[in-house]
Amino acid sequence: MNENELEQSLSEWMYDDQSRASSWVLGSVVAHARQHPNRSWWRHLLKPARLVGATGPGAVPRPGLVRPAFATMAIVAAFIIAVVLVLPGPTPEPDRAPAFVPSSPLADASPSAPTPTSRPDDLSGFDPNGGLVGSLWLRQGNGERDSYVTLHPDGTIVQVAKGPGWPVGIGTWQPTGARSLTSLVAWPDADPVNHLRPGFSTHRDEWALDEDGSAATLTWTARLQPADGSTVPDVSGASTLVRLQRLPLPPEAAYPSPAEPGWELAVGPMVQGSGSGGVAAITAPCDEPDESGTPPGYLVTHGDGTAFLASYWQGNGPGLWVPTGPDTRGLSSWFGLDPAHDLDNWPVAQLAGTGTITVSEGTSEEFLDEYEAETRSIEPMDEPLPAVDPALWPATGSVWLQPTDSGTAITAYLTDGTAVVRDPRYGTGTGHWQPLDPDTIAAWVAFSTLTSHDHLWSEATTGPDGDTLSISYKHQDKSGGPVETGQAEASRLRIEP
Amino acid sequence: MQRDLVIKAQQGDAEAFGALANGAIDRLHGVAYRILRDRDQADDATQQALVSAWDHLPGLRDPDRFDAWTYRLVVRAAYKEAHRTQAQRDRVRWMPPDSGTGTDMPDRIADHDELEQAFKTLSPEHRAVLTLRYYCDLPLGEIAEILDIPVGTVGSRLHHATRHLRDALQRERRREPTEEHALS
């Protein structure tokens, strides 16, 4: 059977192989559209009461439901993950940093004690006890535009928004007072639902935290930058935020917090002697016979006690982690990003292991499931990497914006040896980076959406002003596609006065 | 006509949404079924997609993109459904192949049976790209938009899916004579 014959047979078979939806499907959907005109009813999906079992005008119970109703809607909960071997050894003390990241060692990865620096996005006003850094839940409107924000102590920020496309914003922040800060976040997915309007948007946010740092108010101004150069009026508004708290992990007393002695050992260099962060690819349990397997999730644990999880199935979510033993970490993570399975306030606790992890899915109220999953590292696409010279190793973060030919943009932040990249074409990537020489870094990233098998390798050299990057990259679909290479220019995302 | 319904539904008109859903449901179920190969799961995925459609319809900026947008939602729902059942795969009841129209020649029925068996060995991602290409007859660019992947990846995925399908068919055909021989 040649190619054409196979395609013809496939097409005929698909057309002949008819199927129709059961009658309850349309009835239940229409009934709920009637019952929930404000479109907030999807929150009920989080509850064991299954949609198809709902009552009301037009609701049609589904006959012969085999699986537990709860499982169909609710098992989507946030992953639990964890990572990985914590390699011993002291955190290198940088005395010379590549020009692309101004020399400003972060003496203590603890979010409670970042070092004031002279970096361009000046953190000198930062109050180490002000509780600015960490992860917060941004409430907006009726909840459909909620997002999660993580402020890293090195001045980088990542924001994960809810909704189709699972967009991720990456940016920079700086304090404006003991309990206030300003941030600039770039969103490469200017239109995550439709992808109709190439371009990207930036949000300039002014934050004011309350006395204990548990909540904040934010005023924002969004500027859409369409690729066609047209002008779109700015949009502004206000939101409130509440601080996310880690789900208790047993035995609670055994874990040092980021501000306590012992934390530094626990967050010591994890990967190739680099910074205090680490990345592990989390492969979901999979017995799919296809060689491509299930798209994995990727977990980044930052040295400041925050985490970032990019998962095709659950979307992107922030998290908080703690050491739970010499080679284990526990993680609470949040996902509120799936349009069909909103998981607001569904923190998940999980215990880490080495090579495999025990995943405990659940919420603060309900345990859902536990299973073993494998972890694997993200490899640098066969590129040889020199040992990291500690003298070159910077600990501060930087944020970059790279316009693309299609008019969109790629955003990336680099912090403590880890990298998070948002590329509208490939999704959200996580990976590592390290200095090669005073002016050059290497970064290798894997993407977690359907193209999760896509890997990206890049070398970036800073310009003389430290605000531009010349990037050479190569990209490959690990299923066997060709290696694409290219050149690009990126600029540092900077908050203008 | 559909555009008007979409606009009304975006404004909260449940009846307009019902008309849209009625027009789309078999199309969406067809996609979900071909990815999942299970009618119950396809029902769930279709419901999930339409639920998402209602929930997020106000965010759809171009009403003319409703069809492509719902394809995207149902593919995503099918992936989730496939993933959810992986852990309990032994409980999944695969549907036997349909008997066709009743006028097929015996050798064609055999081909369909082979395709059914071979298709099951593909990943949901490969099933999706084949379904969108050969069932929905969509161009690669539109498939890329629906799946949120580059066009090049669509091509690569189609290539590998077809290759895997052919390999599976060959394995199936190598296996059949052996079984017949054993029976004889």
Interface residues (C-beta under 8 A of the other chain):
Chain A: M1 E3 L6 E7 S9 L10 S11 W13 M14 Y15 D16 D17 Q18 S19 R20 A21 S22 W24 V25 L26 S28 V29 V30 H32 A33 R34 H36 P37 N38 R39 W41 W42 L45 L51 V52 R62 V66 R67 A71 T72 I75 V76 E144 G163 P164 G165 D191 V193 N194 H195 L196 R197 A284 P285 C286 D287 E288 P289 D290 E291 S292 G293 T294 P295 Y312 W313 D338 P339 A340 H341 D369 Y371 R425 Y426 G427 T449 L450 T451 D454 D477 S479 G480 G481 E484
Chain B: G12 A14 F17 G18 A21 N22 I25 D26 L28 H29 G30 Y33 R34 R39 D40 A42 D43 D44 T46 Q47 Q48 A49 L50 V51 S52 W54 D55 H56 L57 P58 G59 L60 R61 D62 R65 W69 R72 L73 R76 A77 Y79 K80 H83 R84 Q86 A87 R89 R91 P97 D98 G100 T101 D104 D111 H112 L115 E116 T121 L122 S123 P124 E125 H126 L130 T131 Y134 Y135 E145 L147 D148 I149 P150 G152 T153 S156 R157 H160 T162 H164 L165 R166 L169
